[in-house]
């Protein structure tokens, strides 16, 4: 895991290439604290920079930027190729390998590119990566990003030429980009609590889309992007070969596939462990790690005194059953609140998933013991774990029986009680409800349900589920929102079940722009490499072939994955109401964080950023403070934007 940056100058402005690249890569020191280097091709106005977090081949043979054996290619590479040993064996068997200098995956990648060409080599790789490849033969530069977008890559055309880097702060350090703020990005953030790719907070700066290669033939000239893999294509192809086995066969095959993936991802020349929340996803990863480990696996979890947010006891029970070396940390509100001032620098553009705080805390704790940590992220998107997959299809079917006017009336009735009043009502009678519907934050979920009742189709229903501000266009004037709804029929996906369409939307949106950003920045801020076994693309393709009833069955989410886990962990340790990895943000905004938040949401502060309608924001703040509504999600979006703006644009 590393950081990369670079510049390709047009030559129209005199640039100190080395100095510029050095500034850019220095801004990414946290991503690669072990070493950093810059390679300059002065005659072409090119500089590639690399900051290294040494994971595989700790010797100088793994240093970058790295040149291929023939010297045709030079690469700056960030990430891990988990099947690189198998690729070496393939190259060796075909007589296509060079005289190996070391055992790094970067050297393997360069040999594969020389043997097969870039696209075929990338398609052969299993892993997470972002890279910049210079071809000395034809004078082209190609940027590549992994299939799901685990590793970030920003790029921008400028008056001086092309600049790119693993984080936006590297581009800022070049002093070359235009820092015009994007109103469309601000609107998108209020919708999603993040800025979805390819948008960034700045006009003219882009995120490279996942599964994409972008080839530049000159600093100011690029070809149309090449999409070498996409989740949409995986689902479309799955229809041609659906899984035909029974439950027993599916359980056995899924277990073997996950075992193999985890085995590959446990390869490292540095200490390795795993995050463990005690939920289905992380428990499965840890159980299958322990099944093939030669010693107890190191596991890490954090706990909160607030019972509604605490998963540490469940994690401890799973760890004891599996026999891991478990480390837990109970954090106080002060521990968590101390992270808040760091967020504008940890996240190089505004980002407002509040679980960023506990994610960073558990990463910081793990980094004291290991350099690599596996996680259970993406299990929900791959195997069907979110409550919306359980509730959405049935809700849509039931709603269609009633006129829209009647549904709107019922939604207004549900809105007569505040989320806090619903919380108290559900808490007093929660023991009478089935375990499958005892959700945390009942008031928030009922509020979302009320909004969902007015939806006309599954696209509107999904938008209502994921929206932070229901109508963000009223808060960010003059902004436009691009439609992100896939063309189902045009993609050959007209056959998908409502639940499957939601899963695909989540993969393309929430997973890519929220979860993966959160994990990458929180872990890399402390120089920890996070690995996500459930995002192996072949495992994803297998899951897409599975019928919907193997994902959600009889009111049980992630049914098939649970069956794999139950073979190694007793069911009573696992089956409990789903708890998000969160913090008591609503209470903190009325308490410990109130003064900080009020300063950022003051009319003067809102005017300085110039993005948000002051009256709308102030109304939400006052209703939250009075207890008339619970607007912590909406307010956190604005607060994270304001905090970021204050840090980066205060002068």
C-alpha positions in Angstrom: 0.0 0.0 0.0 1.4 3.3 -1.0 0.7 6.7 -2.4 1.4 7.9 -6.0 1.6 11.2 -7.6 2.8 12.7 -10.9 2.9 15.5 -13.4 3.2 15.6 -17.1 4.0 19.1 -18.2 2.9 20.6 -21.5 6.1 22.6 -21.6 4.2 25.9 -21.9 5.3 26.9 -18.4 8.7 26.4 -16.9 8.3 23.9 -14.0 10.8 22.5 -11.5 9.5 19.0 -12.1 11.4 17.4 -9.3 10.4 20.0 -6.8 6.8 19.9 -7.7 6.6 16.1 -7.6 8.4 16.2 -4.2 5.8 18.5 -2.8 3.0 16.3 -4.1 4.4 13.1 -2.7 5.3 14.7 0.6 1.6 15.4 1.0 1.0 11.6 0.9 3.7 10.7 3.5 1.1 9.0 5.6 0.3 6.5 2.8 3.9 5.5 2.5 6.1 6.4 5.4 8.9 3.8 4.7 10.4 5.6 1.8 9.6 7.9 -1.1 11.2 8.7 -4.5 10.7 10.7 -7.6 11.6 9.7 -11.1 11.9 12.5 -13.7 12.1 12.2 -17.5 13.1 15.8 -18.1 13.0 15.5 -21.9 9.3 14.7 -21.8 8.3 16.9 -18.9 7.3 13.9 -16.9 7.7 13.1 -13.2 6.3 10.1 -11.3 6.5 10.0 -7.5 5.9 7.2 -5.0 5.6 6.9 -1.2 6.1 3.4 0.0 4.4 1.4 2.8 6.5 -1.8 2.4 4.2 -4.9 2.6 5.6 -7.4 0.2 9.4 -7.6 -0.6 10.7 -5.1 1.9 14.1 -4.9 0.1 15.2 -2.2 -2.3 14.1 -4.6 -5.1 10.5 -3.5 -4.3 11.2 0.2 -4.5 9.3 2.5 -6.9 8.9 4.1 -9.4 9.9 0.8 -11.0 11.2 0.1 -14.5 10.4 -3.1 -16.4 13.1 -5.5 -17.3 13.3 -4.2 -20.9 13.1 -0.6 -19.7 10.1 0.0 -21.9 7.7 0.7 -19.0 8.0 2.7 -15.8 5.2 2.5 -13.2 4.1 4.1 -10.0 1.8 1.6 -8.3 -0.4 1.7 -5.2 -2.1 -1.4 -3.9 -1.7 -5.2 -3.8 -2.0 -7.9 -6.4 -3.0 -10.9 -4.4 -2.5 -13.5 -7.2 0.9 -12.2 -8.2 2.6 -15.5 -7.2 0.3 -17.4 -9.5 1.0 -14.9 -12.3 4.7 -15.5 -11.9 4.2 -19.2 -12.3 2.2 -18.6 -15.4 4.8 -16.3 -16.9 7.6 -18.8 -15.9 5.8 -21.7 -17.5 5.3 -19.8 -20.7 9.0 -18.7 -20.8 7.9 -15.1 -20.6 9.4 -14.1 -17.3 12.5 -11.9 -16.9 15.3 -12.6 -14.6 13.4 -11.8 -11.4 15.1 -9.2 -9.2 12.9 -9.6 -6.1 9.4 -10.9 -5.2 7.2 -7.8 -5.3 3.9 -7.8 -7.0 4.9 -4.6 -8.8 7.7 -6.4 -10.6 5.2 -9.2 -11.5 2.8 -6.7 -12.9 5.5 -5.1 -15.1 6.5 -8.5 -16.4 2.9 -9.3 -17.2 2.4 -6.0 -19.0 5.5 -6.7 -21.2 4.3 -10.2 -21.9 0.6 -9.6 -22.5 0.0 -5.9 -22.9 -1.6 -3.6 -20.3 -5.2 -4.5 -20.6 -4.7 -8.3 -20.6 -2.3 -8.0 -17.7 -4.7 -5.9 -15.6 -7.6 -8.3 -16.4 -5.4 -11.2 -15.1 -4.8 -9.4 -11.8 -6.8 -9.9 -8.7 -6.4 -7.1 -6.2 -6.8 -3.4 -5.3 -4.7 -0.9 -7.1 -4.2 2.5 -8.7 -1.3 3.1 -11.0 0.3 5.3 -13.6 2.2 3.6 -16.4 4.6 5.4 -18.7 5.3 3.7 -22.1 8.7 4.9 -23.3 8.1 3.3 -26.7 5.0 5.3 -27.7 5.3 8.2 -25.2 1.9 7.6 -23.5 0.8 7.7 -19.9 -2.0 5.5 -18.7 -3.9 5.8 -15.4 -5.6 2.6 -14.1 -7.9 2.0 -11.2 -9.0 -1.3 -9.7 -12.4 -2.9 -10.4 -14.4 -1.6 -7.3 -12.4 1.6 -6.5 -10.7 0.4 -3.4 -7.7 2.6 -4.2 -8.3 6.2 -5.1 -6.9 8.2 -8.0 -7.5 11.9 -8.7 -6.5 13.6 -11.9 -6.8 17.1 -13.4 -5.8 18.9 -16.6 -4.2 22.3 -15.7 -2.6 25.1 -17.6 0.8 23.5 -16.9 -0.3 20.0 -17.9 -1.7 16.9 -16.3 -1.4 16.3 -12.5 -2.6 13.2 -10.6 -2.3 11.6 -7.3 -3.8 9.1 -4.7 -5.4 11.9 -2.8 -6.6 15.4 -3.7 -4.1 16.9 -1.2 -1.3 15.8 -3.6 -2.9 17.8 -6.4 -3.3 20.8 -4.1 0.4 20.6 -3.2 1.3 21.1 -6.8 -0.2 24.6 -6.7 -1.4 24.0 -10.3 -5.1 23.1 -10.0 -8.0 25.6 -10.1 -9.7 25.5 -6.8 -13.2 26.6 -8.0 -15.7 24.8 -5.7 -18.3 22.6 -7.4 -21.9 23.3 -6.5 -22.9 20.1 -8.0 -20.5 18.3 -5.7 -22.0 20.0 -2.6 -25.5 19.0 -3.7 -24.4 15.4 -4.2 -22.8 15.4 -0.8 -26.1 16.4 0.9 -27.8 13.5 -1.0 -25.2 10.8 -0.4 -23.0 12.2 2.5 -20.1 11.9 0.1 -19.0 13.3 -3.3 -19.5 10.5 -5.8 -17.0 9.7 -8.6 -16.2 11.2 -11.0 -17.1 14.4 -9.2 -14.8 16.1 -6.7 -15.2 19.1 -4.5 -13.4 21.2 -7.3 -14.5 21.9 -10.8 -12.1 20.4 -13.3 -10.6 17.8 -10.9 -11.8 14.3 -11.4 -11.8 10.9 -9.8 -10.9 8.1 -12.2 -13.8 5.7 -12.3 -13.3 2.1 -11.0 -12.5 -0.6 -13.5 -11.2 2.0 -15.9 -8.0 2.8 -17.8 -7.4 6.3 -19.1 -4.6 6.7 -21.7 -3.0 10.1 -22.4 -1.1 10.5 -25.6 0.0 14.1 -24.6 -0.4 16.0 -21.3 -3.5 17.7 -22.7 -4.9 14.9 -24.8 -6.5 11.7 -23.6 -8.4 8.9 -25.3 -11.9 7.7 -24.4 -11.8 5.7 -21.1 -11.5 1.9 -21.4 -13.8 0.1 -19.0 -12.1 -3.3 -18.5 -14.6 -4.6 -15.8 -17.8 -3.4 -14.2 -20.4 -4.8 -11.7 -23.1 -4.3 -14.3 -21.3 -6.6 -16.8 -20.8 -9.1 -14.0 -24.5 -9.2 -13.3 -25.3 -9.4 -17.0 -22.9 -12.3 -17.6 -24.3 -14.1 -14.5 -27.6 -14.5 -16.3 -25.9 -16.6 -18.9 -24.6 -19.1 -16.3 -26.8 -18.9 -13.1 -25.9 -21.1 -10.2 -27.8 -24.4 -10.6 -26.8 -26.2 -7.4 -28.8 -26.7 -4.2 -28.3 -25.1 -0.9 -25.6 -27.6 0.2 -23.6 -27.1 -3.0 -23.8 -23.3 -2.7 -22.6 -23.4 0.9 -19.7 -25.6 0.1 -18.6 -23.6 -3.0 -18.9 -20.3 -1.2 -16.8 -21.5 1.7 -14.1 -22.8 -0.6 -14.0 -19.6 -2.6 -13.8 -17.3 0.4 -11.1 -19.6 2.0 -9.0 -19.2 -1.2 -9.5 -15.5 -1.4 -8.5 -15.0 2.3 -5.5 -17.3 1.9 -4.2 -15.0 -0.9 -4.9 -11.9 1.1 -3.1 -13.2 4.2 0.2 -13.1 2.3 2.4 -10.3 3.7 6.0 -9.8 4.9 4.7 -7.7 7.8 2.4 -8.4 10.8 -1.2 -9.0 9.8 -4.6 -9.0 11.6 -8.3 -8.3 11.2 -11.0 -6.0 12.4 -13.7 -7.9 14.3 -17.1 -6.4 15.1 -18.8 -9.7 16.0 -21.1 -9.3 13.0 -21.6 -11.8 10.2 -19.1 -10.3 7.8 -16.1 -9.7 10.0 -16.7 -13.0 11.9 -16.7 -14.9 8.7 -13.5 -13.4 7.6 -11.8 -14.0 10.9 -13.1 -17.6 11.2 -11.8 -18.5 7.7 -8.5 -16.7 8.5 -8.1 -18.7 11.7 -9.0 -21.9 9.8 -5.8 -21.6 7.7 -3.5 -19.8 10.0 -0.5 -21.4 11.7 -1.0 -19.3 14.8 -3.8 -17.3 16.5 -5.0 -14.4 14.3 -4.7 -10.9 15.8 -8.2 -9.3 16.0 -9.2 -5.8 17.0 -12.5 -4.1 18.0 -13.6 -1.0 19.9 -16.5 -0.5 22.2 -18.7 2.3 23.5 -20.3 2.7 26.9 -23.6 3.5 25.1 -25.2 0.1 24.7 -27.0 0.9 21.5 -23.6 1.5 19.7 -21.5 -1.2 21.4 -20.5 -4.3 19.6 -17.4 -5.1 21.6 -19.0 -7.7 23.8 -20.2 -9.6 20.7 -16.8 -9.4 19.1 -15.1 -10.6 22.3 -17.4 -13.7 22.4 -16.6 -14.6 18.8 -12.9 -14.0 19.4 -12.9 -16.3 22.4 -14.7 -19.0 20.5 -12.2 -18.8 17.6 -9.2 -18.5 19.8 -7.8 -15.3 18.4 -5.4 -12.9 20.1 -8.0 -10.2 20.7 -7.4 -6.5 21.5 -10.3 -4.2 22.4 -10.5 -0.6 23.3 -13.4 1.1 25.0 -13.4 4.7 23.9 -14.9 7.6 25.7 -16.8 10.4 24.0 -13.7 12.5 24.5 -11.6 10.0 22.6 -14.0 10.1 19.7 -14.5 13.8 19.8 -10.7 14.3 19.6 -10.8 12.8 16.1 -13.2 15.4 14.8 -10.7 18.2 14.2 -8.5 15.8 12.2 -11.3 14.9 9.8 -10.8 17.7 7.3 -7.2 16.6 6.7 -7.8 12.9 7.0 -10.4 13.1 4.2 -9.0 15.3 1.4 -12.5 16.4 0.4 -15.7 16.7 2.4 -16.9 13.3 3.6 -19.8 12.8 6.1 -20.3 9.2 7.1 -19.9 9.6 10.9 -18.7 6.0 11.3 -15.4 7.5 9.9 -14.7 8.2 13.6 -14.8 4.7 15.0 -13.2 3.4 11.8 -10.2 5.6 12.4 -10.0 4.7 16.1 -10.0 1.0 15.5 -7.4 1.4 12.6 -5.2 3.5 14.9 -5.4 0.8 17.6 -4.6 -2.0 15.1 -1.6 -0.1 13.7 0.1 -0.4 17.1 0.3 -4.1 16.5 0.0 -4.9 12.7 0.6 -3.2 9.4 -2.1 -5.0 7.4 -5.7 -5.7 8.6 -8.5 -7.6 6.8 -12.1 -6.4 7.2 -15.6 -7.7 6.5 -16.6 -4.6 4.5 -18.7 -5.2 1.3 -20.4 -8.3 2.7 -23.8 -6.5 2.7 -23.5 -5.4 -1.0 -22.2 -8.8 -2.2 -24.5 -11.1 -0.2 -27.6 -9.1 0.5 -27.2 -7.7 4.1 -28.9 -4.3 4.3 -32.4 -3.9 5.8 -33.5 -2.2 2.7 -33.1 -5.4 0.8 -35.4 -7.1 3.3 -38.0 -4.4 3.5 -37.9 -2.6 0.1 -39.3 -5.1 -2.3 -42.2 -6.0 0.0 -42.9 -2.4 0.8 -43.0 -1.5 -2.9 -45.4 -4.3 -3.6 -47.7 -3.4 -0.8 -47.6 0.3 -1.6 -48.6 -0.3 -5.2 -52.0 -1.5 -4.0 -53.0 1.9 -2.6 -53.4 5.3 -4.3 -50.6 7.7 -3.9 -52.8 10.2 -2.1 -53.7 7.7 0.6 -50.0 6.8 1.1 -49.1 10.5 1.4 -51.7 10.8 4.2 -50.4 7.8 6.1 -46.9 9.3 5.8 -48.1 12.5 7.3 -49.6 10.5 10.2 -46.3 8.7 10.9 -44.7 12.2 10.9 -46.9 13.4 13.8 -44.4 11.7 16.2 -40.8 12.8 16.2 -38.0 10.2 15.8 -37.3 10.6 19.5 -40.9 9.8 20.4 -40.9 6.8 18.1 -37.6 5.6 19.7 -39.2 5.7 23.2 -42.4 4.0 21.9 -40.5 1.2 20.2 -38.1 0.8 23.2 -41.1 0.4 25.6 -42.7 -2.3 23.4 -39.6 -3.7 21.5 -39.6 -7.0 23.4 -43.0 -7.8 21.7 -41.4 -7.5 18.2 -39.7 -10.3 16.3 -35.9 -10.1 16.5 -35.6 -9.6 12.7 -37.4 -6.2 13.0 -35.8 -4.9 16.2 -33.7 -2.2 14.5 -31.6 0.4 16.2 -32.5 4.0 15.6 -36.2 3.1 15.1 -37.3 6.7 14.9 -34.9 7.4 12.0 -36.1 4.3 10.2 -39.7 5.1 10.7 -39.0 8.6 9.3 -37.4 7.0 6.3 -40.3 4.6 5.9 -42.8 7.6 5.9 -40.8 9.1 3.0 -40.7 5.8 1.2 -44.5 5.5 1.2 -44.8 8.3 -1.3 -42.4 6.6 -3.9 -43.8 5.4 -7.2 -41.1 2.9 -8.2 -38.0 1.2 -6.9 -35.7 4.0 -8.2 -37.5 6.5 -6.1 -37.7 4.1 -3.2 -33.9 3.5 -3.3 -33.3 7.3 -3.5 -35.5 7.8 -0.4 -33.5 5.2 1.5 -30.1 6.6 0.8 -30.8 10.4 0.9 -29.5 12.4 3.8 -31.4 15.6 2.8 -34.6 14.5 1.0 -34.5 17.6 -1.2 -30.9 18.8 -1.4 -31.6 21.0 -4.4 -33.4 23.4 -2.0 -30.3 23.7 0.1 -27.7 24.2 -2.7 -29.0 26.8 -5.1 -27.9 26.7 -8.7 -26.6 23.1 -8.6 -27.6 20.2 -10.8 -27.9 16.5 -10.0 -27.0 14.0 -12.7 -29.2 10.9 -12.9 -27.3 7.9 -11.6 -30.0 5.4 -12.4 -28.6 2.6 -14.6 -30.2 1.8 -18.0 -31.3 -1.7 -16.9 -32.7 -2.8 -20.2 -29.7 -1.4 -22.2 -27.3 -3.2 -19.9 -29.1 -6.5 -20.3 -30.3 -6.3 -16.7 -34.0 -6.0 -17.1 -34.4 -9.4 -15.4 -33.1 -8.3 -12.1 -35.2 -8.5 -9.0 -35.9 -5.2 -7.1 -33.6 -6.4 -4.3 -30.8 -7.2 -6.8 -31.2 -3.8 -8.4 -30.7 -2.2 -5.0 -27.6 -4.3 -4.4 -26.1 -3.2 -7.7 -27.0 0.5 -7.0 -25.2 0.1 -3.7 -22.1 -1.4 -5.3 -22.0 1.5 -7.8 -22.7 4.2 -5.2 -22.6 3.6 -1.5 -19.9 1.0 -1.5 -17.6 2.8 -4.0 -18.0 6.4 -2.7 -18.7 5.9 1.0 -17.4 2.6 2.5 -14.3 2.3 0.4 -13.4 6.0 0.9 -14.0 5.7 4.6 -11.8 2.6 5.1 -9.0 3.8 2.8 -8.6 7.2 4.4 -9.1 6.1 8.0 -6.6 3.3 7.7 -4.0 5.1 5.5 -4.0 8.1 7.9 -2.2 5.8 10.3 -0.2 3.9 7.6 -2.3 0.8 7.9 -3.2 -1.3 4.9 -6.8 -2.5 4.8 -7.8 -5.5 2.7 -11.3 -6.5 1.8 -11.7 -10.2 0.9 -15.4 -9.8 -0.2 -14.3 -7.6 -3.0 -12.5 -10.3 -4.9 -14.0 -9.8 -8.3 -14.4 -13.6 -9.0 -16.2 -14.0 -5.7 -18.4 -11.1 -6.7 -19.2 -12.7 -10.0 -20.0 -16.0 -8.2 -22.4 -14.1 -5.9 -24.1 -12.4 -8.8 -24.9 -15.9 -10.2 -26.7 -16.9 -7.0 -30.5 -16.7 -6.9 -32.0 -14.0 -4.8 -33.5 -16.5 -2.3 -29.9 -17.5 -1.3 -29.2 -14.0 -0.2 -32.5 -13.0 1.5 -34.7 -15.9 2.7 -37.7 -15.9 5.1 -36.8 -12.5 6.5 -33.2 -13.3 7.0 -30.5 -11.3 5.2 -27.2 -12.8 4.0 -28.7 -16.2 4.3 -26.0 -18.1 2.4 -23.1 -16.3 4.1 -24.6 -17.1 7.5 -24.7 -20.8 6.7 -21.0 -20.7 6.0 -20.3 -19.0 9.3 -22.6 -21.2 11.3 -20.3 -24.1 10.5 -17.5 -22.4 12.5 -19.3 -20.1 15.0 -22.4 -21.0 17.0 -25.5 -19.4 15.7 -26.5 -17.8 19.0 -23.2 -15.8 19.0 -24.1 -14.3 15.7 -27.9 -13.8 15.4 -28.7 -10.5 17.0 -30.2 -7.3 15.7 -28.1 -5.5 13.1 -26.1 -2.7 14.7 -24.4 -0.1 12.5 -20.8 0.9 13.2 -21.7 4.2 14.5 -21.5 6.8 17.3 -24.2 8.7 19.3 -23.9 11.7 17.0 -27.4 13.0 17.6 -26.7 13.4 21.3 -23.2 14.8 20.8 -24.6 17.6 18.6 -26.8 18.6 21.4 -24.0 18.2 23.9 -20.2 18.0 23.6 -20.2 19.0 19.9 -22.7 21.8 20.2 -20.4 24.7 20.5 -18.1 23.5 17.6 -21.2 22.9 15.4 -22.8 26.2 16.1 -19.7 28.1 15.0 -19.6 26.2 11.7 -23.3 26.6 11.1 -23.5 30.3 12.0 -24.9 32.6 9.3 -21.4 34.2 9.0 -19.7 30.8 8.5 -22.3 29.6 6.0 -21.9 32.8 4.1 -18.1 32.4 3.9 -18.4 29.0 2.2 -21.3 30.3 0.1 -22.8 26.8 -0.6 -25.8 26.3 1.6 -29.1 28.1 2.1 -28.7 29.6 5.6 -32.4 29.5 6.5 -32.7 25.8 5.6 -29.6 24.8 7.6 -30.5 27.0 10.6 -34.0 25.5 10.7 -32.7 22.0 10.7 -30.2 22.9 13.5 -32.9 24.6 15.6 -35.3 21.6 15.2 -32.6 19.2 16.2 -31.6 21.2 19.3 -35.2 21.5 20.4 -35.8 17.7 20.0 -38.6 18.3 17.4 -36.6 16.3 14.9 -33.4 14.2 14.7 -31.4 15.9 11.9 -27.9 14.7 12.8 -27.3 13.0 9.4 -28.3 16.1 7.5 -26.3 18.4 9.8 -23.2 16.2 9.7 -23.1 16.6 5.9 -23.1 20.4 6.2 -20.7 20.3 9.2 -18.1 18.2 7.4 -18.3 20.4 4.3 -18.0 23.5 6.5 -15.1 22.1 8.5 -13.3 21.1 5.3 -13.8 24.5 3.8 -12.6 26.3 7.0 -9.4 24.2 6.9 -8.5 24.4 3.2 -10.0 27.8 2.3 -9.7 29.9 5.4 -7.1 32.2 3.8 
